[in-house]
Amino acid sequence: MTKWPIRWDLLLRYRVIEIVALWEGRLTTNHLTQSFGIVRQQASKDINSYLADIAPNNLIYDKHLKGYKPSNSFSPKLTSGHADEYLHILSRREDMTVTFAELDMGFEHTAMVRPVTRNIEPEALRPLVQAIREKKRVDICYTSLKDGETVERIISPHTLVCTPLRWHVRAYCEHASGYRDFVLSRIHGVPDINDTATYSKQNDALWNTDVTIELIPDLRFNEKQKAVIEKDYGMTNGTLSIATNASLVRYLLDAYNIDTHMQKNRPQGQQIVVGNLEELMPYLTY
């Protein structure tokens, strides 16, 4: 019989158990020891108590995987089962509490506007996570927005990327003979894992090209207005410098709502502009 409420630290660990099992298809004590800094015995105890008190039929131990996998009757009990829970664990592993919006921290006078979660299926994501971990090639069915046609592609994925509006996987595409970004919600069915990948993250030239984005107030503002914007963005000497890699430049500019293709009629519409746009233009081809 479950005792409510569950201690908040234990609740976090239970939720990670559900999220990792659902989206990776394999849960081990390492997931808990590395995420929470607990010993292996405590991690094992947490998994066993989750199975005893929360969801007895959710997990099955698989000797081949050397870990637990979700059962055919798996049903999330403490999480929503949405992909953003798993993906935010990846992107915010340094602060696990931000992953769980429903955690009651005793302060109700806040609100957060979240973008709509893209439709991502666990069956589509699990093989990609496995392929990245094991450096394998993957056969996927993908629908491009360019023509709306569904095609088969063999890719070698190396990184899951989180942007404010979507998630994608960075991968080498054998059809395009180059590295591309594949939106997770546009991958259909269950990706088929193949043999060892020939192309890795180390071969991705754009990914390994370090760049700095320099954001400055729109030059059409007067000095007092510029000072307000500089304070808003924590600029130093009128510039906000953001270190990234070449493959992520356009996503970072999108996050700051910066349109590099057209000049806004009113500076209030965008407020900030790219100070080193000419330097970044080679990385902004769409």
Contacts in CASP RR format, 6 or more apart in sequence:
PFRMAT RR
TARGET T0000
AUTHOR 0000-0000-0000
METHOD contacts of the structure
MODEL  1
MTKWPIRWDLLLRYRVIEIVALWEGRLTTNHLTQSFGIVRQQASKDINSY
LADIAPNNLIYDKHLKGYKPSNSFSPKLTSGHADEYLHILSRREDMTVTF
AELDMGFEHTAMVRPVTRNIEPEALRPLVQAIREKKRVDICYTSLKDGET
VERIISPHTLVCTPLRWHVRAYCEHASGYRDFVLSRIHGVPDINDTATYS
KQNDALWNTDVTIELIPDLRFNEKQKAVIEKDYGMTNGTLSIATNASLVR
YLLDAYNIDTHMQKNRPQGQQIVVGNLEELMPYLTY
1 53 0 8 1.000
2 53 0 8 1.000
2 54 0 8 1.000
3 53 0 8 1.000
5 11 0 8 1.000
6 14 0 8 1.000
8 103 0 8 1.000
9 36 0 8 1.000
10 46 0 8 1.000
11 78 0 8 1.000
11 103 0 8 1.000
12 36 0 8 1.000
12 96 0 8 1.000
12 97 0 8 1.000
12 100 0 8 1.000
12 103 0 8 1.000
13 32 0 8 1.000
13 35 0 8 1.000
13 36 0 8 1.000
13 38 0 8 1.000
13 43 0 8 1.000
13 46 0 8 1.000
14 46 0 8 1.000
14 50 0 8 1.000
14 54 0 8 1.000
14 78 0 8 1.000
15 78 0 8 1.000
15 79 0 8 1.000
15 85 0 8 1.000
15 99 0 8 1.000
15 100 0 8 1.000
16 31 0 8 1.000
16 32 0 8 1.000
16 35 0 8 1.000
16 36 0 8 1.000
16 89 0 8 1.000
16 96 0 8 1.000
17 27 0 8 1.000
17 31 0 8 1.000
17 32 0 8 1.000
17 46 0 8 1.000
17 47 0 8 1.000
17 50 0 8 1.000
17 59 0 8 1.000
18 50 0 8 1.000
18 55 0 8 1.000
18 58 0 8 1.000
18 76 0 8 1.000
18 77 0 8 1.000
18 78 0 8 1.000
18 79 0 8 1.000
18 81 0 8 1.000
19 79 0 8 1.000
19 81 0 8 1.000
19 85 0 8 1.000
19 86 0 8 1.000
19 89 0 8 1.000
20 26 0 8 1.000
20 27 0 8 1.000
20 31 0 8 1.000
20 86 0 8 1.000
20 89 0 8 1.000
21 27 0 8 1.000
21 58 0 8 1.000
21 59 0 8 1.000
21 68 0 8 1.000
21 69 0 8 1.000
21 70 0 8 1.000
21 74 0 8 1.000
22 70 0 8 1.000
22 74 0 8 1.000
22 76 0 8 1.000
22 79 0 8 1.000
22 81 0 8 1.000
22 86 0 8 1.000
22 122 0 8 1.000
23 83 0 8 1.000
23 85 0 8 1.000
23 86 0 8 1.000
23 122 0 8 1.000
23 125 0 8 1.000
23 126 0 8 1.000
23 129 0 8 1.000
24 86 0 8 1.000
24 126 0 8 1.000
24 129 0 8 1.000
24 130 0 8 1.000
25 69 0 8 1.000
25 70 0 8 1.000
25 122 0 8 1.000
25 126 0 8 1.000
26 62 0 8 1.000
26 65 0 8 1.000
26 67 0 8 1.000
26 68 0 8 1.000
26 69 0 8 1.000
26 130 0 8 1.000
27 47 0 8 1.000
27 59 0 8 1.000
27 67 0 8 1.000
27 68 0 8 1.000
27 69 0 8 1.000
28 66 0 8 1.000
28 67 0 8 1.000
28 68 0 8 1.000
29 40 0 8 1.000
29 43 0 8 1.000
29 44 0 8 1.000
29 47 0 8 1.000
30 43 0 8 1.000
31 43 0 8 1.000
32 38 0 8 1.000
32 42 0 8 1.000
32 43 0 8 1.000
32 46 0 8 1.000
32 47 0 8 1.000
33 39 0 8 1.000
33 40 0 8 1.000
33 43 0 8 1.000
35 89 0 8 1.000
35 93 0 8 1.000
35 96 0 8 1.000
36 96 0 8 1.000
38 46 0 8 1.000
47 59 0 8 1.000
47 68 0 8 1.000
50 58 0 8 1.000
50 59 0 8 1.000
51 58 0 8 1.000
51 59 0 8 1.000
54 77 0 8 1.000
54 78 0 8 1.000
55 75 0 8 1.000
55 77 0 8 1.000
57 71 0 8 1.000
57 73 0 8 1.000
58 70 0 8 1.000
58 71 0 8 1.000
58 73 0 8 1.000
58 74 0 8 1.000
58 75 0 8 1.000
58 77 0 8 1.000
59 68 0 8 1.000
59 69 0 8 1.000
59 70 0 8 1.000
59 71 0 8 1.000
59 74 0 8 1.000
60 68 0 8 1.000
60 69 0 8 1.000
60 70 0 8 1.000
60 71 0 8 1.000
61 67 0 8 1.000
61 68 0 8 1.000
62 68 0 8 1.000
62 69 0 8 1.000
79 85 0 8 1.000
82 117 0 8 1.000
83 117 0 8 1.000
83 118 0 8 1.000
83 120 0 8 1.000
83 121 0 8 1.000
83 122 0 8 1.000
83 125 0 8 1.000
83 167 0 8 1.000
83 184 0 8 1.000
84 117 0 8 1.000
85 99 0 8 1.000
85 100 0 8 1.000
86 125 0 8 1.000
87 120 0 8 1.000
87 160 0 8 1.000
87 162 0 8 1.000
87 167 0 8 1.000
88 98 0 8 1.000
88 99 0 8 1.000
88 162 0 8 1.000
89 96 0 8 1.000
89 99 0 8 1.000
90 160 0 8 1.000
90 162 0 8 1.000
91 162 0 8 1.000
92 98 0 8 1.000
92 99 0 8 1.000
97 103 0 8 1.000
97 105 0 8 1.000
101 112 0 8 1.000
101 114 0 8 1.000
115 164 0 8 1.000
115 165 0 8 1.000
118 166 0 8 1.000
118 167 0 8 1.000
118 183 0 8 1.000
118 184 0 8 1.000
118 185 0 8 1.000
119 185 0 8 1.000
120 167 0 8 1.000
120 184 0 8 1.000
120 185 0 8 1.000
121 189 0 8 1.000
123 189 0 8 1.000
123 190 0 8 1.000
124 184 0 8 1.000
124 187 0 8 1.000
124 188 0 8 1.000
124 189 0 8 1.000
124 190 0 8 1.000
124 191 0 8 1.000
125 184 0 8 1.000
127 138 0 8 1.000
127 190 0 8 1.000
127 191 0 8 1.000
127 192 0 8 1.000
127 193 0 8 1.000
128 138 0 8 1.000
128 157 0 8 1.000
128 160 0 8 1.000
128 169 0 8 1.000
128 184 0 8 1.000
128 187 0 8 1.000
128 191 0 8 1.000
129 160 0 8 1.000
130 136 0 8 1.000
130 193 0 8 1.000
131 137 0 8 1.000
131 138 0 8 1.000
131 156 0 8 1.000
131 157 0 8 1.000
131 191 0 8 1.000
131 193 0 8 1.000
131 197 0 8 1.000
132 157 0 8 1.000
132 158 0 8 1.000
132 159 0 8 1.000
132 160 0 8 1.000
132 169 0 8 1.000
134 193 0 8 1.000
135 156 0 8 1.000
135 196 0 8 1.000
135 197 0 8 1.000
135 200 0 8 1.000
136 156 0 8 1.000
136 193 0 8 1.000
136 194 0 8 1.000
136 195 0 8 1.000
136 196 0 8 1.000
136 197 0 8 1.000
137 154 0 8 1.000
137 155 0 8 1.000
137 156 0 8 1.000
137 174 0 8 1.000
137 193 0 8 1.000
137 194 0 8 1.000
137 195 0 8 1.000
137 196 0 8 1.000
137 197 0 8 1.000
137 198 0 8 1.000
138 154 0 8 1.000
138 155 0 8 1.000
138 156 0 8 1.000
138 157 0 8 1.000
138 171 0 8 1.000
138 191 0 8 1.000
138 192 0 8 1.000
138 193 0 8 1.000
138 194 0 8 1.000
139 152 0 8 1.000
139 153 0 8 1.000
139 154 0 8 1.000
139 191 0 8 1.000
139 192 0 8 1.000
139 194 0 8 1.000
140 152 0 8 1.000
140 153 0 8 1.000
140 154 0 8 1.000
140 155 0 8 1.000
140 182 0 8 1.000
140 187 0 8 1.000
140 188 0 8 1.000
140 191 0 8 1.000
140 192 0 8 1.000
141 150 0 8 1.000
141 151 0 8 1.000
141 152 0 8 1.000
141 187 0 8 1.000
141 188 0 8 1.000
141 189 0 8 1.000
142 150 0 8 1.000
142 151 0 8 1.000
142 152 0 8 1.000
142 153 0 8 1.000
142 182 0 8 1.000
142 186 0 8 1.000
142 187 0 8 1.000
142 188 0 8 1.000
143 149 0 8 1.000
143 150 0 8 1.000
143 151 0 8 1.000
143 186 0 8 1.000
143 188 0 8 1.000
144 151 0 8 1.000
144 186 0 8 1.000
145 186 0 8 1.000
150 188 0 8 1.000
151 175 0 8 1.000
153 173 0 8 1.000
153 174 0 8 1.000
153 175 0 8 1.000
153 182 0 8 1.000
154 173 0 8 1.000
154 174 0 8 1.000
154 175 0 8 1.000
154 194 0 8 1.000
155 169 0 8 1.000
155 171 0 8 1.000
155 172 0 8 1.000
155 173 0 8 1.000
155 174 0 8 1.000
155 180 0 8 1.000
155 182 0 8 1.000
156 171 0 8 1.000
156 172 0 8 1.000
156 174 0 8 1.000
156 197 0 8 1.000
156 198 0 8 1.000
156 199 0 8 1.000
156 200 0 8 1.000
157 169 0 8 1.000
157 170 0 8 1.000
157 171 0 8 1.000
157 182 0 8 1.000
158 170 0 8 1.000
158 171 0 8 1.000
158 172 0 8 1.000
158 200 0 8 1.000
158 201 0 8 1.000
158 204 0 8 1.000
158 207 0 8 1.000
159 169 0 8 1.000
159 170 0 8 1.000
159 201 0 8 1.000
159 207 0 8 1.000
160 167 0 8 1.000
160 168 0 8 1.000
160 169 0 8 1.000
160 170 0 8 1.000
160 184 0 8 1.000
161 167 0 8 1.000
161 168 0 8 1.000
161 169 0 8 1.000
161 170 0 8 1.000
161 181 0 8 1.000
161 248 0 8 1.000
161 251 0 8 1.000
163 251 0 8 1.000
163 254 0 8 1.000
163 255 0 8 1.000
164 254 0 8 1.000
164 255 0 8 1.000
165 254 0 8 1.000
166 183 0 8 1.000
166 184 0 8 1.000
166 185 0 8 1.000
167 183 0 8 1.000
167 184 0 8 1.000
167 185 0 8 1.000
168 181 0 8 1.000
168 182 0 8 1.000
168 183 0 8 1.000
168 184 0 8 1.000
169 181 0 8 1.000
169 182 0 8 1.000
169 184 0 8 1.000
170 179 0 8 1.000
170 180 0 8 1.000
170 181 0 8 1.000
170 204 0 8 1.000
170 207 0 8 1.000
170 247 0 8 1.000
171 179 0 8 1.000
171 180 0 8 1.000
171 181 0 8 1.000
171 182 0 8 1.000
172 178 0 8 1.000
172 179 0 8 1.000
172 180 0 8 1.000
172 197 0 8 1.000
172 199 0 8 1.000
172 203 0 8 1.000
172 204 0 8 1.000
173 179 0 8 1.000
173 180 0 8 1.000
173 182 0 8 1.000
178 199 0 8 1.000
179 199 0 8 1.000
179 204 0 8 1.000
179 205 0 8 1.000
179 206 0 8 1.000
179 207 0 8 1.000
179 247 0 8 1.000
181 247 0 8 1.000
201 207 0 8 1.000
201 208 0 8 1.000
202 208 0 8 1.000
204 247 0 8 1.000
205 246 0 8 1.000
206 245 0 8 1.000
206 246 0 8 1.000
206 247 0 8 1.000
206 283 0 8 1.000
207 245 0 8 1.000
207 246 0 8 1.000
207 247 0 8 1.000
208 245 0 8 1.000
209 245 0 8 1.000
209 246 0 8 1.000
209 247 0 8 1.000
209 283 0 8 1.000
210 243 0 8 1.000
210 244 0 8 1.000
210 245 0 8 1.000
210 246 0 8 1.000
211 243 0 8 1.000
211 244 0 8 1.000
211 245 0 8 1.000
211 246 0 8 1.000
211 249 0 8 1.000
211 279 0 8 1.000
211 280 0 8 1.000
211 283 0 8 1.000
212 241 0 8 1.000
212 242 0 8 1.000
212 243 0 8 1.000
212 244 0 8 1.000
212 276 0 8 1.000
213 241 0 8 1.000
213 242 0 8 1.000
213 244 0 8 1.000
213 249 0 8 1.000
213 252 0 8 1.000
213 253 0 8 1.000
213 274 0 8 1.000
213 276 0 8 1.000
213 280 0 8 1.000
214 239 0 8 1.000
214 240 0 8 1.000
214 241 0 8 1.000
214 242 0 8 1.000
214 274 0 8 1.000
214 275 0 8 1.000
214 276 0 8 1.000
215 233 0 8 1.000
215 235 0 8 1.000
215 239 0 8 1.000
215 240 0 8 1.000
215 241 0 8 1.000
215 242 0 8 1.000
215 256 0 8 1.000
215 258 0 8 1.000
215 272 0 8 1.000
215 273 0 8 1.000
215 274 0 8 1.000
215 275 0 8 1.000
216 235 0 8 1.000
216 238 0 8 1.000
216 239 0 8 1.000
216 240 0 8 1.000
216 272 0 8 1.000
216 273 0 8 1.000
216 274 0 8 1.000
216 275 0 8 1.000
217 225 0 8 1.000
217 226 0 8 1.000
217 229 0 8 1.000
217 230 0 8 1.000
217 235 0 8 1.000
217 238 0 8 1.000
217 271 0 8 1.000
217 272 0 8 1.000
217 273 0 8 1.000
218 229 0 8 1.000
218 264 0 8 1.000
218 267 0 8 1.000
218 270 0 8 1.000
218 271 0 8 1.000
218 272 0 8 1.000
218 273 0 8 1.000
219 273 0 8 1.000
220 267 0 8 1.000
221 229 0 8 1.000
221 267 0 8 1.000
221 271 0 8 1.000
226 238 0 8 1.000
229 235 0 8 1.000
229 271 0 8 1.000
229 272 0 8 1.000
230 238 0 8 1.000
232 271 0 8 1.000
233 240 0 8 1.000
233 272 0 8 1.000
234 240 0 8 1.000
239 275 0 8 1.000
240 272 0 8 1.000
242 252 0 8 1.000
244 252 0 8 1.000
246 282 0 8 1.000
246 283 0 8 1.000
247 283 0 8 1.000
249 280 0 8 1.000
249 283 0 8 1.000
249 284 0 8 1.000
250 283 0 8 1.000
250 284 0 8 1.000
250 286 0 8 1.000
253 260 0 8 1.000
253 274 0 8 1.000
253 284 0 8 1.000
256 272 0 8 1.000
257 270 0 8 1.000
258 270 0 8 1.000
258 272 0 8 1.000
258 273 0 8 1.000
258 274 0 8 1.000
259 270 0 8 1.000
260 274 0 8 1.000
260 277 0 8 1.000
260 281 0 8 1.000
260 284 0 8 1.000
264 270 0 8 1.000
274 280 0 8 1.000
END
